[in-house]
Amino acid sequence: MGSLLWIAAAYLLGSIPMGLVVGRLLCGVDPRGAGSRSTGSTNVARLCGFKYGVLTLVLDLGKGWLPVSIAMGMSDSAFFVSLVAFAALVGHAFSVFMGFRGGKAVATTIGVFIPLAFGKLVIAVALCIAAIVASGFVSLGSLTLVTALPVLLLLGGDWAWLPLSVAVMALVYWLHRENIVRLARGEEKSWRKSKYDSRDAAAPADGPSSGPSADSSSDSSSDDSDQKDAQ
C-alpha cells in the first residue's frame, strides 16, 4: 500500500508546474501568456531573468531526483523505483494541475537519473549539449540525451535501469513528435535565432523583460517553438 501511495505522490510532485509557480509568485508573470508561452526554464528566464530560469530548472530536476531518491531508500526493487521515476515524468508531461498538459520531461529525466546512473547521465548530458551547440536545435539535443541513456546503460551492463531508460526514450520521443516532424522538414527553429525573436515577443507589459536563456528543460507540449522544450 505504501508503495502505491508513493507512486501516486511521485506523479503529483511531477505535476507541479514549477515554472508557473516561480513566474507567478516571484515575478508576477504567467509564463503561459508571453514569450514562447511555456512554463519551462528557458521561457521563465526570458521573462523574469536568468536566476529565475535557473531556479525553475533546479526545481524541475528536483521533481525527478527527490521521489526516486526516497523510493531507493524504501525498497531495493528496481521495478518499484522505475515505476516511481516514470510516474514523476508522466506527472510533468501530463500535469493534473494543468489540464493534463505539461512539459517535455527532459529536465525531470535528468533529475530521475542523477541517483540511478550518474556517470552515464553525465556523458548523455555532454552529448546533448554538443548536439545543441552543433545543430542549434534544443529539441535535437533533448532527443540525443534520451537516446544516449539506454545505449550507455546497455554498454555498461546496467541492466536494472535499462527498461526505464527505454520507456523514458519512448515518452520523450512522443512528446517531441511535432519537433521531429519539423526537424525532418527543415522547419525547426534554432535557438540561435529564436532566442532573439522570442525576446522581442516577450516585451509587452506582462512582466519583466528577458535575461539570458537558461536550460532547455520544460515546457508546454502543445507549444510550437523549439524553446518550449526541454523540461
C-alpha positions, 0 to 999 in steps of 0.5 A: 500500500505504501508503495502505491501511495508513493507512486501516486505522490511521485506523479503529483510532485511531477505535476507541479508546474514549477515554472508557473509557480516561480513566474507567478509568485516571484515575478508576477508573470504567467509564463503561459501568456508571453514569450514562447508561452511555456512554463519551462526554464528557458521561457521563465528566464526570458521573462523574469531573468536568468536566476529565475530560469535557473531556479525553475530548472533546479526545481524541475530536476528536483521533481525527478531526483527527490521521489526516486531518491526516497523510493531507493531508500524504501525498497531495493526493487528496481521495478518499484523505483522505475515505476516511481521515476516514470510516474514523476515524468508522466506527472510533468508531461501530463500535469493534473494541475494543468489540464493534463498538459505539461512539459517535455520531461527532459529536465525531470529525466535528468533529475530521475537519473542523477541517483540511478546512473550518474556517470552515464547521465553525465556523458548523455548530458555532454552529448546533448549539449554538443548536439545543441551547440552543433545543430542549434536545435534544443529539441535535437539535443533533448532527443540525443540525451534520451537516446544516449541513456539506454545505449550507455546503460546497455554498454555498461551492463546496467541492466536494472535501469535499462527498461526505464531508460527505454520507456523514458526514450519512448515518452520523450520521443512522443512528446517531441513528435511535432519537433521531429516532424519539423526537424525532418522538414527543415522547419525547426527553429534554432535557438540561435535565432529564436532566442532573439525573436522570442525576446522581442515577443516577450516585451509587452507589459506582462512582466519583466523583460528577458535575461539570458536563456537558461536550460532547455528543460520544460515546457508546454507540449502543445507549444510550437517553438523549439524553446518550449522544450526541454523540461 
